[in-house]
Amino acid sequence: TNQTYLSNVVNRYFGCHLKELVNTYRVEYAKELLRSGKCPPEELPQRCGFLSRSAFYAAFKKVTGVSPQRYMKYGQREKLSEPTEYV
């Protein structure tokens, strides 16, 4: 399928742009890796499909409202076990 068609379908059914939807799934994966401790924080951007660290940090903060470091800090202190919620 072509990108325009896929983008229109995502806009209609998910209420966001294709890039936002993909980044949301990438951030959810990053959160899983952070909670499990299976990935060093410096490897997260690449492992989750981001081309740069700054793009990863911006997307993570947009989706979660906090930085990855703060997310880890809260997770360790409060033992977060939040359910994964997809858009």
C-alpha positions in Angstrom: 0.0 0.0 0.0 1.2 3.5 -0.5 2.1 5.9 2.3 -0.7 8.4 1.6 -3.3 5.7 1.9 -1.8 4.3 5.1 -1.5 7.8 6.6 -5.2 8.6 5.9 -6.3 5.3 7.5 -4.2 6.0 10.6 -5.6 9.6 10.8 -9.2 8.3 10.5 -9.0 5.3 12.9 -6.4 6.4 15.5 -6.8 10.2 15.4 -3.1 10.9 15.0 -0.4 11.0 12.3 1.4 7.9 11.3 4.6 9.1 12.8 2.9 9.7 16.2 1.4 6.2 16.2 4.8 4.6 15.4 6.5 6.7 18.0 3.9 5.7 20.6 4.6 2.0 20.0 8.3 2.6 20.1 8.0 4.5 23.5 5.8 1.7 24.9 8.6 -0.8 23.9 11.2 1.5 25.6 9.1 1.5 28.8 9.0 -2.3 28.8 12.7 -2.4 28.4 13.2 0.1 31.2 10.9 -1.8 33.5 12.6 -5.1 32.8 16.1 -3.8 33.1 17.1 -5.8 29.9 18.6 -2.8 28.1 21.1 -0.1 29.2 19.5 3.3 28.9 22.1 4.5 26.4 21.0 1.8 24.0 17.3 2.6 24.2 17.0 5.0 21.3 18.6 2.7 18.8 17.0 -0.4 20.1 13.5 1.2 19.8 14.0 2.4 16.3 14.9 6.1 16.8 17.7 7.6 14.6 18.8 10.0 17.3 18.9 10.3 21.0 17.2 13.7 20.9 14.3 12.4 18.8 13.9 9.5 21.3 13.9 11.9 24.3 11.3 14.2 22.7 9.0 11.3 21.8 9.3 9.7 25.2 8.5 12.9 27.0 5.6 13.6 24.7 4.0 10.2 25.3 4.8 9.8 29.0 5.1 13.4 30.2 8.5 12.7 31.8 12.0 12.0 30.7 13.3 8.4 30.5 15.5 9.0 33.6 12.6 10.3 35.6 10.5 7.4 34.4 13.2 5.0 35.7 13.4 6.9 39.0 9.7 6.7 39.5 9.6 3.1 38.4 12.3 2.1 40.9 10.8 4.0 43.8 7.1 3.2 43.2 7.6 -0.2 41.4 5.4 0.9 38.5 3.3 -1.9 37.0 1.1 0.2 34.8 -0.7 -1.6 32.0 0.4 -0.9 28.5 -2.1 1.3 26.8 -1.9 1.7 23.0 -3.4 4.5 21.0 
